[in-house]
């Protein structure tokens, strides 16, 4: 992996140009209903970008930031963070399949964590589907702690980032 080929960039779904670009990217990524279900289990297939925006990004847009990962100016990763006071919640973390298993998820998560820290966040949490063993192990390696969610298909993990 050549470091210069990969860059992190902040976008906002409130900006028209960012929405236009991300609509194309997400439509491509979520053509497979299994992938959409894995990233957003409560979102119905087929993927509809406008519904995605209204369901996840319109309500509290000023407190949500999205970081994208680019490889030679091509978007290959996405993660959003919702900041509520001193707490952040990561959601919609995704690395395009051909680019997985190269440490890029770590790069994207660290970018989100850094953004959160600069914004005054003291802890970050993420919910992971129980069947997402790879994601679970990744967050464990990055210092996230499992908080059991009884009677749920999700695992809540958190990390104190103010250390």
C-alpha positions in Angstrom: 0.0 0.0 0.0 1.5 3.3 -1.1 0.4 5.9 1.5 0.1 8.8 -1.0 -2.5 7.0 -3.0 -5.0 7.1 -0.1 -6.6 10.3 1.2 -9.3 11.2 3.6 -11.7 14.0 2.8 -14.6 15.6 4.7 -17.9 15.9 2.9 -21.4 17.0 3.8 -24.7 15.7 2.6 -26.0 19.3 2.9 -23.8 20.3 -0.1 -25.4 19.8 -3.5 -22.1 18.7 -5.2 -21.3 16.2 -2.4 -24.8 14.7 -2.6 -24.5 14.4 -6.4 -21.2 12.5 -6.2 -22.3 10.3 -3.3 -25.5 9.4 -5.0 -23.6 7.8 -7.8 -21.1 6.1 -5.4 -23.8 4.7 -3.1 -26.0 3.6 -6.0 -23.1 1.5 -7.2 -22.2 0.1 -3.8 -25.7 -0.8 -2.8 -26.9 -2.6 -5.9 -26.6 -5.8 -3.9 -29.3 -6.1 -1.3 -27.0 -8.1 1.0 -24.5 -5.3 1.1 -27.1 -2.7 1.8 -28.6 -4.8 4.6 -25.1 -5.3 6.1 -24.4 -1.6 6.2 -27.9 -0.4 7.1 -30.2 -3.3 8.3 -33.2 -1.0 8.8 -33.1 0.4 5.2 -35.2 -1.4 2.6 -33.9 -2.6 -0.8 -33.8 -1.2 -3.5 -31.5 1.6 -2.4 -33.1 5.0 -2.9 -30.6 7.9 -2.3 -33.2 10.5 -1.4 -34.8 8.2 1.2 -31.3 7.5 2.6 -30.7 11.2 3.0 -34.0 11.9 4.6 -33.8 8.9 7.0 -30.3 9.3 8.2 -28.9 12.8 7.4 -31.6 15.4 7.3 -32.7 15.4 10.9 -29.5 16.6 12.6 -27.3 17.5 9.6 -25.3 20.1 11.5 -24.0 17.4 13.9 -23.2 14.8 11.3 -19.9 14.7 9.4 -18.9 12.2 6.7 -15.4 11.3 5.9 -14.6 9.6 2.6 -11.6 7.6 1.7 -10.2 8.1 -1.8 -7.8 6.0 -3.8 -6.3 8.1 -6.7 -9.4 10.4 -6.5 -11.9 7.5 -6.5 -14.1 7.1 -3.5 -13.5 3.7 -1.9 -14.7 4.2 1.7 -17.3 6.1 3.7 -18.0 6.7 7.4 -20.2 9.2 9.2 -20.1 10.4 12.7 -23.0 12.0 14.7 -21.7 14.3 17.4 -24.0 14.9 20.4 -22.1 16.9 23.0 -19.1 15.0 24.1 -20.2 11.7 22.5 -19.9 10.5 18.9 -21.6 7.7 17.1 -20.0 6.2 14.0 -22.4 4.8 11.3 -22.4 3.8 7.7 -18.8 2.6 7.7 -18.0 1.0 4.4 -15.0 0.0 2.4 -15.6 -1.0 -1.3 -14.9 -4.7 -1.6 -11.9 -4.7 -3.9 -10.0 -2.5 -1.3 -10.8 -4.5 1.8 -8.2 -6.2 4.0 -5.5 -3.6 3.3 -5.8 -1.7 6.6 -8.0 1.0 5.0 -10.8 0.5 7.5 -8.3 1.4 10.2 -7.3 4.5 8.3 -11.0 5.6 7.9 -11.8 4.9 11.5 -8.8 6.8 12.7 -9.8 9.7 10.5 -13.3 9.7 12.1 -11.8 9.5 15.6 -9.5 12.4 14.9 -12.4 14.5 13.6 -14.3 13.6 16.8 -11.4 14.5 19.0 -11.0 17.9 17.3 -14.8 18.4 17.8 -14.5 17.8 21.6 -15.8 14.3 21.6 -14.6 12.2 24.6 -16.2 8.8 23.6 -17.2 7.2 20.3 -19.6 4.3 19.9 -20.6 2.1 17.1 -23.2 -0.5 16.6 -22.2 -3.6 14.7 -24.3 -6.5 13.6 -23.4 -9.7 15.5 -22.7 -11.5 12.3 -20.1 -8.9 11.4 -17.2 -10.8 12.9 -14.5 -8.9 10.9 -15.8 -5.5 11.9 -16.1 -6.6 15.5 -12.5 -7.8 15.6 -11.3 -4.6 13.8 -12.9 -2.4 16.5 -11.5 -4.6 19.3 -8.0 -4.1 17.8 -8.6 -0.4 17.8 -9.5 -0.4 21.5 -13.3 -0.4 21.4 -15.0 -2.2 24.3 -18.0 -4.5 23.8 -21.1 -3.5 25.7 -23.6 -6.3 25.4 -27.0 -5.4 24.0 -29.4 -8.2 25.2 -32.1 -9.3 22.8 -30.5 -7.5 19.9 -28.8 -8.4 16.6 -26.4 -5.5 17.3 -23.3 -5.2 19.4 -22.6 -1.8 20.9 -18.9 -0.9 21.2 -17.4 2.2 22.6 -14.0 3.9 23.1 -12.9 6.7 25.2 -10.8 8.9 22.9 -9.8 11.7 25.3 -6.8 9.8 26.6 
